[in-house]
């Protein structure tokens, strides 16, 4: 994350505010590794295997590799970073070249949000042989995905990908030399680019320096199969595209194997009949079909026909092929595995029906094959026999040349650890069988492997050895808190790392120096309870203990549980937390907790049965010295008349001993806000009604009041809510209630800032000078941030209409307002100026003066989105935590990051800080399309000044200015073109300002 330096130039004796981000980099509170296993591995010639994956342990998604041997050793020590450019690199493939090195190719999003193709070459020791960051294979604008790669015969590779440049999905390809140079035209040649889509494909070297590729062509709801042969120069060898199958129905999932004599066998799933069958065909280098129109590997087109799908093929050492497929003939819901061996002449070698490789209970999926060099093969698959999903395990079998199972019947258990193991892969090197897979035995994704002899003897620990493991999951929005303690802050969040066992709550202590007290990524509030924990609420006691309450789904009905953590983080209410009630209604939700006068007060919405229906009502409990003071099940807070029991009450706030809830009266079709202050025995305090007090006595037909927020005041409690009265526009209204329950403001409430626009997401603070709140104001369909301050008697202090915190041509959301001990304010928010949101902040003086840039100062603009900042003030410093999506890719993955900010302090200084000779400002807008403005300030005249644009590879794209300039501020517009005035592609660019003595550089993003 970039640290933002705010340079404030003052005249003498000018008073202003000065503040900075105090940590150079944001602190990762919860940052997952989030391994993506793409079934990418290759055997080595020295009795090992190399596995490749992507993960986010450094924040963004990078590409890594590790080499293992048959003894369980990680040969390279720590995993090797293959590529760590900005944004993400993922979906790798790997092949061994004929110079005994390895090429890894991947989809790269560092310069194009749609993805480019890059490649890197490594040797057997893990050294990178090509340039850092890899060599570009295709960087054309548009999407490139779904790689396939095979070696040529000169130390290079052929790479095929799916490309949307046309814009249908076509196949393009490139050949890279042994040193990484492209040998075909830049960005590749068309391999298959007809009408419709060409995506799924299979490719092998042709044995003469070229390659053969077969692919599925989709057009007008039919899938057909074709093949082509290309020589080393990228020229198609056959005069016409070879038709493998154009039969009725769809043919798909084509795979191929190369025989010894320059022939090739294809297999595919064929639906020319009622159900899918398995077919095959053999061709030679001339493109002749050698098995007639086709060979039926297996078909059961009869009254009990069932589909056969997902065939896989491997060449055997006796120049035949073995084909394995998923088969539904015995179970219409869960496939088994069957296999057939076919000779080079097209004769089935095993039973006409194929052999049953595995018919265990539930499904067997995703077979992968490797030759045993003795006429047979090894097969590995994902197996659900042990309880069905999510209990997926890894099984394998060794089939002899005659089709006999040489290991245990129905397969040998390779890994039956808890939870899911899947994505299995099998390779053979020096008579050692390597099997590896994705493993969630510990709740998060890891990569494990097992080594076996040909006889099936396991060489490593039972259930395999770990290649690499890291935390998965994320921290969902709306489920995290930050609270101050005497000398640190505590952060509490819901964590999905144990999704298969239920989401759990974690916490972390964050110190003023940015260090943390517990293990990285937090400590659990409870041990595993076998159900999800959500919607945490927490409070810090005067002795720095932390009381936490949450909704817990460990039983048949969700209930509210609580935990008390000591000042050092020990669990004081048991390893599994405390049940707040003995009874188990249909559901308890909306948990809240507060601390008041030596006791912990709890509240929740509990489901009560009223005749044959269920309605939520408000319940509470007081705990003193660990004891429940209001009985085993708490007490009813929202006391209702018998006729009103069908009113639904939902708890929103619990502050000290004040309960605040929303109440729906179905008979009147009204929705209102209620408050009740309770005594130590749970009864209403003097002046308060047992039913509670309605915050507004407005009870007309349009009395619709929603989403209350509240804050304690020196005189009682302030409540604000969204109100639809009069115009059905949700404005904020408010009420100030005294400690004795009397209205301090107009009994109907006060329209806090009526601009005739929708308002939402309020944030409230109260200090000695009044009640201050910020909110989102909907202006022409987009939210801006506004703020207002009221005196305790109810007078607006920042004009009648409030002040804009930020107003710009983008949406802002989730304002968080806090105040420092000196009465000044800090506000932070999420800004959607870009497609992905960033975080901004601003200081506000006690009288409402906005300090700093009009659009705010950058709190975090890391890649991807940042959301929902929350702030706690400790010792005149602000600590902000937010949900951070920098690890996102195919799906959004949210971590938690934190930053420390100084107080905006009044300054009187006669010393003007020296300016830099060159001050380069962030371009605006950023990201941009189609143009952006780059501004800079010169302290002195510049005789020779250059402003250049570079791409992410460091290549000069355009010179915006080259010459002399006077001192002062200057601006130039870049319209996204290069030196030839051609439009450049989407991606990351850098602009650099230089005067020959010093230079400044910043990053920008062009997004089309």
Buried (B, 14 or more C-beta within 10 A) or exposed (E): BBEBEBEBEBEEEEEBBBBEBBBEBBBBBBBBBBBBBBBBBBBBEEBBBBBBBBBBBBBBBBBBBBBBBBEBEBBBEEBBBBBBBBBBBBBBBBBBBBEEBBBBBBBBBBBBBBBBBBBBBBEBEBEBBBEEBBBBBBBBBBBBBBBBBBBBBBBBBBBBBBBBBEEBBBBBBBBBBBEBEBBBEEBBBBBBBBEBBBBBBBBBBBBEEBBBBBBBBBEEEBBBBBBBBBEBEBEBBBEEBBEBBEBEBBBBBBBBBBBEEEBBBBBBBBBBBEBBBBBBBBBEBEBEBBBEEBBEBBBBEEEEBBBBBBBBBBBBBBBBBBBBBBBBBEBEEBBBBBBBBBEBEBEBBBEEEBBBBBBBBBBBBBBBBBBBEEBBBBBBBBBBBBEEEBBBBBBBBBBBBEBEBBBEEBBBBBBBBBBBBBBBBBBBBEEBBBBBBBBBBBBBBBBBBBBBEBEBEBBBEEBBBBBBBBBBBBBBEEBBBBBBBEEBBBBBBBBBBBBBBBBBBBBBBBEBEBEBBEEEBBBBBBEBBEBBBBBBBBBBBEEBBBBBBBBBBBEEEBBBBBBBBEBEBEBEBEEBBBBBBEEBBEBBBBBBBBBBEEBBBBBBBBBBEEEEEBBBBBBBBBBEEEEBBBEEBBBBBBBBEEEBBBBBBBBBBBBBBBBBBBBBBEEEEBBBBBBBBBEBEBEBBEEBEEBBBBBBBBEEEEBBBBBBBBBBBEEBBBBBBBBBBEEEBBBBBBBBBBBEBEBBBBEBBBBBBBBEBBBBBBBBBBBEBBBBBBBBBBBEEBBBBBBBBBEBEBEBBBEEEBBBBBBBEBBBBBBBBBBBEEBBBBBBBBBBBBEBBBBBBBBBBBEBEBBBBEBBBBBBBBBBBBBBBBBBBBEEBBBBBBBBBBBBBEEBBBBBBBBBBBBBBEEEBEEEEEEEBBBBBBBBBBBBEEEBBBBBBBEEEBEEBBBBBBBBEEEEBBEBBEEEBEEEEBEBEBEBBBEEEEEBBBBBBBBBBBBEEEEBEBBBBBBB
